[in-house]
């Protein structure tokens, strides 16, 4: 089960057959950003500022896209 989860996380964070970068960093980045997204949504709801939630999602998807595609 753990090996399948790791394989899935690597698939999410890398768009190449063979990774050219630190896989552990990318998985940690994905997990931390996902936690920050969820916490930010709850924070904005609690502060009655739900209009900022789309900005969180835009930033999250931008970071995720950069992690997967802007490697050299």
N, C-alpha and C positions, 0 to 999 in steps of 0.2 A: 504494500500500500504506500509506504513512504517513498519507494523508488518511483512509483507511478506518479505521485504528487510532484516529486522533484522533476521528473521528465516533463510534466505538464507546465510547471513553472518556467523551465528552460525554454519550452516551446513558446510560451507567452512573451518572454523577454528577449528572444533572439530570432531574427528572421533569416538566418543563414544556416547552412548544413553544419558547419563547424564554427563554433564561437571563437571570436578573435579578442575577447575581453574577459574580464572577471565575472564569471557566472554568479558567484556568491554575492557580489556587490549588486548585480542587477536584480536578483531575487529579493535581497534586503530592501533595495530601492522600491521595488514594486509593493512589497508588504507595508513598508512605512508610509508610502504615498497613499495606499488604499486606506490604511487606518486614519491618516490625516484627512482624507476626503470624507470618510464617515463621521469622524469627530467634528469636522467643520460644518457638515450639514446639520448635525444636532446643535452645534453652537449657534449657527445662524437662525435656526428655528426657535431656540430658547431666547435669543435676543430680538426676536420678532423682526428679523431682517432677511426673510426668505428670498428676497430679490437677488441676493448675492450667491445663492446656490448654483445657478448656471455658470457663474464665473469659476467656481471651484471645479466643476466638471470640465470646463474648457481647459483650465490649467492642468488638470489631471490627464486628460487625453493628449494635450500637447507634450507633456513630459513623457508619457508612455510612448508616443510616436517617436520622439527624439531618441529614446532608449533603444527602440527597435530598428530604426532606419538611418540614423545619422552617425554611422560608425566609419572610421577610416583606418 
